[in-house]
């Protein structure tokens, strides 16, 4: 490897500016052209990519288009055991060279990848996310363009800061140093469908600090993730650093975590799956070189608390956005809404229904639509099942409740009013466009805080709306462990890399805070180095002298 001949200073790092996609704007025209071209060319063929080479196993699966499930965005080759073995072996063979590559060169690769995301590949990534994952233009923009570019750029900045954390003291004639080694073995990254950017971050964050990665994408986001992997290689990532292996999760994951060189799991997905993987890993501890790192972000049952002093209009609009943007398919989405009785009767109910009624539902590539399809048939059945259960158990449908899966998997934004704060849609994660409201008496504020804290096992995001500062701070203290991200007079979705580190505790995950320096500590194994410049001249201590 080449020598490191200087300590380099990074270019200025900032959040990627969001484009508006206003009518007639260059970005809307560019995106419309990209969507039209993608529609003409689909279905795309996606291979596994092992050591930079395309591997076609012949075992094909499809990624349907959720807004028109008769079509599919791509056919992809599913990794078989031989492909996974080749991917692991290839990653391990390239590990030493990648870890030894001067930091400035690793940084440059990811900075170039960020520029490819925000430039050359922007509209292509957005089009794949819109068609394949059902996001509208704005949601695709903040995900596949801005957030993924932010993950890579800020990731480089955070790693530079991590490497700069060195022992503050040195005894006379001694120099103490700290190096941040990559983990032994390989990292398994298992990414979800709902954020293209999460796929980039789950594979990219460990790689930035010198790890090699086996990346298993969600079957519902294969094409956007394939484009992400393609641009990483174009940016100069060595071909054996991140191996792209779509396919059946149980088989791929089992083969990876059964391997002696398994070093870490970087996971975003369901709580049940994460718990199962944790148990499986624990059963394999005698196989491994050490204790694998387990990093996971899972489900949420996120809340808005509306105090009697809250501004009604803001609380309503923020709640509608938080509940229904991207069809509620965000782990941070608003699902349970607690509203004081005086606010509810003072116009909140009417404004909530009126604002929701203005939402357009339909194909996400049509710009007027705020809500698109849920991701697939299983999700459609799950969400509509929850709506029916709510009806059967006394829930009042204030708006929506209808659905249609003839062409695409569309569910009307649904508002349920419940008198039972522990009813099923107040407790279980729905992961769809369903908001359940519980109205509490103003004098029952304390009991309501207890409900928020104890009703669900999750602790991801939550918002408190109040102009009374004492009420806001009291709720914050009482709900200290109820959410990893808390917002004041703002919606519970939309954490920004470099601004709001994201993650939750309890059943919501390990709270390692993606979008901050914290996540990188989980994928390094520090080594202390002490160098002494002056030899000792005696075994005896000074106190031995008599």
PAFI-579240 format. One line per 10 residues: their letters; for each residue y, z, x negated of C-alpha. Coordinates in steps of 0.1 Angstrom, whole numbers, padded with zeros to 4 digits. Layout:
N
a> Y,Z,X; ... .
END
This chain:
546
xxxxxxxxxx> 0000,0000,0000; 0036,-0006,-0011; 0056,0023,-0024; 0082,0040,-0003; 0114,0035,-0023; 0140,0051,-0001; 0146,0074,0029; 0156,0049,0056; 0181,0055,0084; 0172,0042,0118 .
xxxxxxxxxx> 0194,0019,0138; 0213,0037,0167; 0189,0045,0195; 0200,0045,0231; 0185,0040,0265; 0179,0004,0275; 0206,-0007,0300; 0193,-0014,0335; 0200,-0049,0349; 0211,-0050,0386 .
xxxxxxxxxx> 0194,-0082,0398; 0223,-0088,0421; 0223,-0121,0441; 0233,-0150,0419; 0230,-0130,0387; 0214,-0145,0356; 0187,-0118,0357; 0178,-0124,0393; 0175,-0161,0386; 0154,-0154,0355 .
xxxxxxxxxx> 0131,-0131,0374; 0127,-0154,0403; 0117,-0182,0379; 0092,-0159,0362; 0076,-0149,0395; 0074,-0185,0407; 0058,-0196,0375; 0033,-0167,0375; 0023,-0176,0411; 0017,-0212,0401 .
xxxxxxxxxx> -0005,-0203,0372; -0026,-0174,0385; -0053,-0163,0383; -0050,-0155,0346; -0079,-0150,0323; -0079,-0117,0304; -0103,-0110,0276; -0110,-0077,0258; -0091,-0077,0225; -0110,-0062,0196 .
xxxxxxxxxx> -0097,-0064,0161; -0072,-0089,0174; -0099,-0113,0186; -0105,-0123,0222; -0139,-0110,0234; -0154,-0125,0266; -0183,-0105,0278; -0189,-0127,0309; -0189,-0096,0331; -0158,-0105,0352 .
xxxxxxxxxx> -0137,-0083,0375; -0106,-0092,0394; -0071,-0076,0397; -0061,-0083,0433; -0025,-0088,0444; -0019,-0058,0468; 0007,-0077,0489; -0017,-0105,0494; -0052,-0093,0487; -0068,-0128,0493 .
xxxxxxxxxx> -0053,-0137,0459; -0058,-0120,0425; -0035,-0119,0396; -0062,-0121,0369; -0098,-0121,0361; -0107,-0099,0332; -0138,-0095,0310; -0151,-0060,0312; -0160,-0043,0280; -0198,-0037,0275 .
xxxxxxxxxx> -0214,-0011,0251; -0214,-0036,0222; -0177,-0044,0227; -0168,-0007,0228; -0189,-0001,0196; -0171,-0029,0178; -0137,-0016,0190; -0144,0019,0177; -0159,0007,0144; -0129,-0017,0139 .
xxxxxxxxxx> -0104,0010,0147; -0119,0034,0123; -0121,0008,0095; -0084,0002,0098; -0074,0038,0101; -0068,0047,0064; -0045,0016,0059; -0025,0022,0090; -0019,0059,0083; -0009,0051,0047 .
xxxxxxxxxx> 0015,0024,0058; 0050,0035,0049; 0067,0051,0079; 0096,0027,0079; 0071,-0002,0084; 0053,0015,0113; 0088,0022,0128; 0099,-0014,0124; 0068,-0027,0144; 0076,-0005,0174 .
xxxxxxxxxx> 0113,-0013,0173; 0105,-0050,0173; 0081,-0044,0202; 0109,-0027,0221; 0132,-0057,0215; 0104,-0081,0227; 0101,-0060,0259; 0138,-0060,0266; 0142,-0096,0257; 0115,-0123,0254 .
xxxxxxxxxx> 0089,-0106,0276; 0112,-0089,0301; 0108,-0111,0331; 0072,-0118,0324; 0064,-0081,0323; 0084,-0075,0355; 0067,-0104,0373; 0033,-0091,0364; 0043,-0056,0375; 0058,-0068,0408 .
xxxxxxxxxx> 0028,-0090,0417; 0000,-0070,0403; 0012,-0034,0410; 0034,-0040,0441; 0067,-0028,0426; 0101,-0042,0438; 0125,-0056,0412; 0144,-0024,0406; 0113,-0002,0402; 0097,-0028,0379 .
xxxxxxxxxx> 0129,-0029,0359; 0131,0008,0353; 0094,0009,0344; 0082,-0022,0326; 0115,-0031,0309; 0137,0000,0304; 0112,0029,0302; 0087,0011,0280; 0114,0000,0256; 0128,0035,0256 .
xxxxxxxxxx> 0094,0050,0249; 0091,0029,0217; 0127,0033,0205; 0130,0070,0212; 0094,0074,0199; 0105,0061,0165; 0135,0085,0166; 0114,0115,0176; 0089,0108,0148; 0117,0105,0123 .
xxxxxxxxxx> 0129,0140,0134; 0093,0154,0134; 0088,0142,0098; 0121,0158,0088; 0109,0192,0099; 0101,0208,0066; 0098,0244,0054; 0133,0260,0051; 0125,0282,0021; 0111,0278,-0014 .
xxxxxxxxxx> 0104,0306,-0038; 0117,0301,-0074; 0099,0273,-0093; 0081,0262,-0061; 0085,0232,-0038; 0070,0235,-0003; 0063,0204,0018; 0048,0196,0051; 0030,0163,0059; 0020,0152,0094 .
xxxxxxxxxx> -0014,0136,0091; -0029,0116,0119; -0059,0131,0136; -0093,0125,0122; -0112,0099,0142; -0098,0078,0170; -0077,0085,0202; -0089,0073,0236; -0060,0063,0258; -0068,0060,0296 .
xxxxxxxxxx> -0038,0047,0315; -0030,0045,0352; -0019,0016,0374; 0015,0029,0386; 0036,0026,0355; 0032,-0003,0330; 0053,0018,0306; 0027,0046,0307; 0001,0023,0293; 0024,0014,0264 .
xxxxxxxxxx> 0032,0050,0258; -0004,0064,0260; -0015,0039,0234; 0017,0037,0214; 0026,0073,0209; -0005,0082,0190; -0003,0050,0170; 0033,0057,0159; 0021,0088,0140; -0008,0069,0123 .
xxxxxxxxxx> -0037,0072,0147; -0059,0043,0158; -0065,0039,0196; -0090,0027,0221; -0070,0017,0251; -0087,0015,0285; -0062,0003,0311; -0065,0008,0349; -0082,-0021,0367; -0051,-0024,0389 .
xxxxxxxxxx> -0027,-0030,0360; -0048,-0051,0336; -0025,-0081,0333; 0008,-0062,0327; -0011,-0040,0301; -0026,-0071,0285; 0009,-0085,0281; 0020,-0052,0265; -0008,-0054,0240; -0001,-0090,0233 .
xxxxxxxxxx> 0036,-0083,0224; 0026,-0053,0202; 0004,-0077,0181; 0033,-0101,0181; 0055,-0074,0168; 0032,-0070,0138; 0009,-0042,0148; -0023,-0046,0127; -0050,-0059,0150; -0074,-0030,0147 .
xxxxxxxxxx> -0049,-0002,0154; -0049,-0005,0193; -0081,-0020,0208; -0077,-0033,0243; -0109,-0027,0264; -0106,-0031,0302; -0136,-0023,0322; -0156,0004,0341; -0140,0038,0333; -0171,0060,0335 .
xxxxxxxxxx> -0191,0039,0310; -0162,0032,0286; -0150,0068,0286; -0185,0083,0282; -0193,0061,0252; -0160,0070,0236; -0162,0108,0241; -0198,0109,0230; -0188,0094,0196; -0187,0118,0166 .
xxxxxxxxxx> -0153,0104,0156; -0137,0111,0190; -0104,0128,0181; -0082,0130,0212; -0078,0120,0248; -0044,0107,0260; -0048,0105,0298; -0027,0099,0329; -0046,0098,0363; -0062,0120,0389 .
xxxxxxxxxx> -0066,0158,0385; -0103,0156,0394; -0110,0130,0368; -0091,0149,0341; -0109,0181,0348; -0142,0163,0347; -0134,0148,0313; -0123,0181,0299; -0157,0196,0309; -0175,0166,0294 .
xxxxxxxxxx> -0156,0169,0261; -0163,0207,0260; -0200,0200,0263; -0198,0177,0232; -0180,0201,0208; -0210,0203,0185; -0209,0166,0180; -0174,0163,0168; -0158,0169,0134; -0133,0193,0150 .
xxxxxxxxxx> -0117,0202,0183; -0104,0171,0200; -0069,0172,0214; -0067,0168,0252; -0034,0156,0265; -0031,0148,0302; -0006,0143,0330; -0022,0142,0365; -0012,0148,0401; 0017,0163,0419 .
xxxxxxxxxx> 0027,0177,0452; 0064,0177,0447; 0090,0195,0467; 0126,0193,0478; 0141,0226,0489; 0172,0222,0511; 0193,0254,0512; 0217,0261,0541; 0246,0254,0517; 0234,0219,0507 .
xxxxxxxxxx> 0254,0188,0512; 0235,0171,0540; 0242,0134,0532; 0232,0137,0496; 0201,0157,0503; 0190,0132,0529; 0195,0101,0507; 0179,0117,0477; 0149,0127,0497; 0144,0092,0512 .
xxxxxxxxxx> 0145,0077,0478; 0122,0103,0462; 0096,0100,0490; 0095,0063,0495; 0104,0044,0463; 0074,0026,0450; 0056,0036,0482; 0053,0072,0470; 0028,0061,0443; 0045,0082,0416 .
xxxxxxxxxx> 0030,0115,0404; 0066,0128,0408; 0071,0115,0443; 0085,0138,0470; 0058,0148,0494; 0068,0182,0509; 0103,0189,0522; 0116,0223,0531; 0148,0223,0552; 0168,0252,0564 .
xxxxxxxxxx> 0171,0254,0602; 0208,0253,0603; 0209,0221,0581; 0181,0205,0601; 0200,0211,0633; 0233,0202,0617; 0224,0165,0614; 0197,0164,0587; 0170,0153,0610; 0190,0124,0625 .
xxxxxxxxxx> 0202,0112,0592; 0167,0114,0577; 0152,0092,0604; 0182,0068,0604; 0182,0063,0567; 0144,0057,0567; 0147,0033,0595; 0169,0010,0574; 0141,0005,0548; 0126,-0029,0547 .
xxxxxxxxxx> 0088,-0032,0541; 0072,-0063,0528; 0062,-0083,0497; 0079,-0068,0466; 0090,-0102,0452; 0113,-0105,0483; 0144,-0087,0471; 0154,-0072,0504; 0122,-0051,0506; 0124,-0015,0494 .
xxxxxxxxxx> 0088,-0006,0502; 0059,-0028,0492; 0022,-0024,0495; 0000,0005,0483; -0022,-0005,0454; -0055,-0013,0471; -0079,-0008,0499; -0091,0026,0488; -0055,0039,0486; -0047,0023,0520 .
xxxxxxxxxx> -0077,0041,0536; -0068,0074,0520; -0032,0074,0530; -0038,0062,0566; -0065,0088,0568; -0040,0116,0559; -0016,0103,0586; -0044,0105,0612; -0054,0140,0601; -0018,0151,0604 .
xxxxxxxxxx> -0016,0138,0640; -0049,0154,0649; -0037,0188,0636; -0004,0190,0655; 0019,0171,0631; 0047,0152,0649; 0055,0117,0636; 0092,0115,0634; 0091,0080,0620; 0065,0054,0609 .
xxxxxxxxxx> 0028,0062,0611; 0018,0025,0615; 0000,0003,0589; -0013,-0032,0585; -0039,-0045,0559; -0045,-0080,0573; -0026,-0097,0545; -0015,-0069,0522; -0019,-0031,0521; 0013,-0021,0539 .
xxxxxxxxxx> 0020,0013,0553; 0053,0021,0571; 0073,0049,0555; 0061,0079,0575; 0079,0112,0582; 0057,0141,0596; 0072,0173,0610; 0048,0202,0608; 0050,0238,0620; 0023,0248,0596 .
xxxxxxxxxx> 0035,0250,0560; -0001,0249,0549; -0012,0219,0569; -0032,0192,0550; -0002,0169,0541; 0017,0199,0528; -0011,0209,0505; -0031,0178,0493; -0017,0149,0472; -0014,0119,0494 .
xxxxxxxxxx> 0000,0093,0469; 0016,0071,0495; 0047,0067,0516; 0043,0099,0535; 0068,0128,0537; 0060,0161,0555; 0088,0183,0566; 0087,0220,0573; 0118,0236,0588; 0123,0273,0578 .
xxxxxxxxxx> 0147,0298,0593; 0177,0305,0571; 0168,0341,0568; 0133,0332,0556; 0145,0318,0523; 0125,0343,0503; 0092,0336,0521; 0099,0298,0517; 0101,0302,0480; 0067,0319,0481 .
xxxxxxxxxx> 0053,0290,0501; 0066,0265,0476; 0051,0284,0447; 0017,0291,0462; 0009,0263,0487; -0006,0238,0462; -0022,0239,0428; 0002,0214,0413; 0034,0221,0393; 0050,0188,0384 .
xxxxxxxxxx> 0085,0182,0399; 0108,0198,0423; 0144,0197,0435; 0168,0224,0448; 0197,0213,0469; 0225,0240,0473; 0262,0243,0467; 0257,0281,0467; 0251,0287,0429; 0235,0321,0434 .
xxxxxxxxxx> 0209,0306,0458; 0202,0277,0434; 0197,0300,0405; 0176,0325,0425; 0153,0296,0435; 0151,0284,0400; 0140,0318,0387; 0115,0324,0415; 0100,0289,0411; 0099,0291,0373 .
xxxxxxxxxx> 0062,0280,0371; 0062,0258,0402; 0074,0226,0384; 0077,0213,0349; 0108,0192,0359; 0134,0208,0381; 0164,0190,0395; 0196,0204,0410; 0211,0183,0439; 0192,0153,0427 .
xxxxxxxxxx> 0158,0137,0436; 0126,0148,0420; 0117,0114,0406; 0132,0093,0378; 0129,0112,0345; 0145,0092,0317; 0131,0091,0282; 0153,0110,0258; 0171,0127,0287; 0145,0146,0308 .
xxxxxxxxxx> 0112,0152,0290; 0085,0148,0316; 0054,0168,0325; 0041,0196,0345; 0016,0225,0344; -0011,0241,0365; -0032,0213,0380; -0005,0187,0371; -0015,0186,0334; -0009,0199,0299 .
xxxxxxxxxx> 0029,0196,0301; 0032,0180,0267; 0065,0163,0277; 0063,0126,0274; 0097,0112,0264; 0104,0139,0239; 0094,0150,0204; 0069,0174,0218; 0043,0148,0226; 0040,0137,0190 .
xxxxxxxxxx> 0031,0172,0178; -0002,0167,0198; -0013,0137,0178; -0007,0150,0143; -0025,0176,0121; 0000,0191,0097; -0009,0199,0061; 0012,0223,0040; 0016,0214,0003; 0028,0239,-0022 .
xxxxxxxxxx> 0037,0228,-0057; 0044,0253,-0085; 0064,0241,-0115; 0060,0271,-0139; 0026,0284,-0150; 0018,0321,-0146; 0010,0340,-0178; -0011,0369,-0166; -0036,0380,-0140; -0019,0414,-0137 .
xxxxxx> 0006,0422,-0110; 0039,0438,-0121; 0028,0469,-0103; -0002,0472,-0126; 0021,0481,-0155; 0019,0518,-0163 .
END
